[in-house]
Amino acid sequence: MSTESGWLSGFKADYEKIFVEEWSHFLGAILLVMVVVGLMVSGMVWGVFGGVRYWGDIINHAIGLGPLLDVPIPKEDILSHRMSLMNIMLLVGAFAAALMSRQFQISRPPKLEVIWAALGGSLMGIGASFAGGCTTGGFFNPVLHSSPAGWTMGVGLLVGAVVGLKLLLWTLENIEWGMKAPPTLNAPQGLVNLYPFIGLAVLVGVIVWAVGWFGSPDTVLATRAIIVLLGFAIGFVMHRSRLCFARAFREPFMTAEGDMTKAVILALAIGIPIAALLFQKGVIDPYSAVPATFWIGSLVGGVIFGIGMIFAGGCASGSLWRMGEGHLKLWVAMFFFAWIGSIASAVLKSTGITSFDDENMENYEATAVGFQAYWPEMLHGWGWTLFIGGGLLFAWYALVRYNESTEKFTVL
């Protein structure tokens, strides 16, 4: 009996190590970039705002605002639209990870936090509309694709994070209303004990779903099967390692802690040369993830988005995986992110701010707030491109490491 108990305890220890204990941010960053590369090899890119905005388009047409604002008519359901499906699977992946680690918990925010969620989500929607994407599509992907647009949005995100933190600090010091948290909703212990089995069932269900689609004669469904699996993997990895772009930009100014930032730097340091190889081999079009927003749209959008993510409590992908963990504040933030993001995108396009310039004769798209800037084209090759990209990553790392030791950049 004792031998059997020891045998089972060994399995339990391994389970706890893999599915319960928090993964290193750096391991999460490496796994995330590998999944993103997997998407690129399949001819796709990781995106979040496109799917979120699509949800907003559905909302606006449902309430009658679509025709008034010239919002595009949704022609696919939420499981057929590529980025919508990717977002849903990210959420499901985080949900499964939260269940398997017994960390799923319905968390209700104080009343004031609900207001901040609505404000933050709205600002994120406006910022992403200007920048052509969120922290994923406006920052991470463009940097990965060797576009200065990503770095420009990164600067905007840093400025927005500082402004947002100062504003949030002022509210904490001057507003007392609505700060009392509601009672915690604790699930029965019997249900909590079942969480790992429910999470495992979700995992198996996703695999069965993906296999069914992959074997379909419909090529669209076969492609979506890859998104089902890789989107789920992104959510699972981000939850287990607590990866969050908002935290990467926020924490150095709050606590001087830089591990999350260094994890993002590591992901980009690994991903940029791999992406460069894929572009040179013609595996994927590099312009597929480069927004036509360099530099004005990227910078302005980054500042607005940066302020919004501070009040919302997360960026786009970070909000999705925290939604899967049970944080109701992020559900509110995501609703307004989608709704206002759809409205802002439609207004900016109809007013000509982000619509493509029909008279542009170049091989890249251009708008009133910028163009598709791609360093290998601008610098006539990959030598200077990789040198500048690596130099910027090292400079970012050096500043973060210096701040960890001195706390010179903290604003709280």
Secondary structure, DSSP 8 states (H G I E B T S, - for coil): -HHHHHHHHHHHHHHIIIIIS---HHHHHHHHHHHHHHHHHTT----SHHHHHHHHHHHHHHTT-HHHHT-----S-TTTSHHHHHHHHHHHHHHHHHHHTT----B---HHHHHHHHHHHHHHHHHHHHHTSSIIIIIIHHHHTT-HHHHHHHHHHHHHHHHHHHHHHHHHHH--TT-S--------HHHHHHHHHHHHHHHHHHHHHHHHHHTSS-HHHHHHHHHHHHHHHHHHHHHHHT--HHHHHHHHHHT---HHHHHHHHHHHHHHHHHHHHHHTTSS-GGGG--S-BTHHHHHHHHHHHHHHHHHTS-HHHHHHHHHHTBHHHHHHHHHHHHHHHHHHHHHHHTTSSS--TT--SSS-EETTEE---HHHHTTSHHHHHHHHHHHHHHHHHHHHHHHHH-TT---
